[in-house]
């Protein structure tokens, strides 16, 4: 492999890592805005989404230029393809963050249930931990770690079902209108977890050449 190609491939990896860090922060800020009833922060998260979208476009252009100028060997070709696929999943997680921010703007402050919001904060932390570990596995080219990380999606699903149960148990008519927003936010977080699983699958593909499906939620992630 030409030295220049190696340099460009490393830049592509770094571009993906930077995008992942930004998406993780976007998800954190979106949930923070929701829990703290901060509509100004929510609007900021929505505006920042253009930057995430542009990152995906720039990464795609960079990858296609590399493939056009060089004829990478099979392993390097897999790396480029997996980076493109993972960047799509990151962009979709960014979309989920925007969804959460929009619910911040819609929900009324007097309809809040602190106990449920604490559970949502915990779920967000779980999703971000999973995402950051998936990115670390990507950086280290560790397919075994990627498989292990994907199993953490069970915890995300447990969070999801526990929050749904808590929402279904609401009886105070004053807070019942908030149920739809809580359900949507929880769903956005659950979908984010599914996209992290997809990222771990691309780590495995990059290193082994095998396309795997690590949970049964393929349609939700694509």
Residue, then its C-alpha position, 0 to 999 in steps of 0.5 A: x500500500x502506498x505511503x500516501x494512501x496509508x496517511x489518507x486512510x488514517x485521516x479517514x479514521x480520525x474523521x470518523x472518530x471526531x464525528x463520533x465524539x461530536x455525536x455523543x456530545x450532541x446526544x448528551x446535550x439533547x437529553x440535558x436540554x430535555x431533562x433541564x427543560x432548556x429550550x435554548x439548549x435544545x434549539x442549539x442542538x438542532x442547529x448543530x445537526x447541520x454540522x454532523x450532516x456535513x461531516x458525513x458528506x465530507x467523509x464520504x467525499x474523502x473516501x470516494x476520492x481515495x478509492x478513485x485515486x487508488x486501487x486499495x487491496x481488499x482489506x483496505x477497501x473493507x476499511x473504507x466501506x466500513x467507515x462509510x457505513x459507520x458514519x451513516x449510523x453516527x449521522x442517524x444517532x445525531x438525528x435521534x438527538x435532534x428528535x429529543x431536542x424537538x420534544x424539549x421544545x414541545x413538552x410543557x414544564x408543568x407536565x414533568x415526572x422527575x422519576x422518569x426523567x432520572x431513568x431517561x438520564x440513566x439510559x442516555x448514559x448507557x447509550x453514550x458509554x456503549x457508543x464510546x466503547x464501540x468507537x474505541x473498538x473501531x480505533x483499536x480494530x478489535x473485532x472481539x471487543x466489538x462483539x462484546x460491546x454489542x451485547x450491552x444493547x440488552x441493557x439499553x432494551x431493559x432501560x427502554x422497557x422499564x421506562x415504558x412500564x413507568x410511563x404506563x403506570x402514570x395516573x395523574x391527569x396533570x402529567x399524562x400529556x407528557x407521556x407521548x414525549x417520554x415515549x418518543x424520547x425513550x424510543x429515540x435513545x433505543x434506536x440510538x443503541x441499535x445504531x451503535x450495534x450496527x457500528x460494532x458490526x462494521x468493526x467486525x466486517x472491517x477486520x474479518x470480511x464477514x457481515x454479521x447481525x448481532x441482534x434482531x433489529x436490523x430493520x430498525x437500524x437501516 
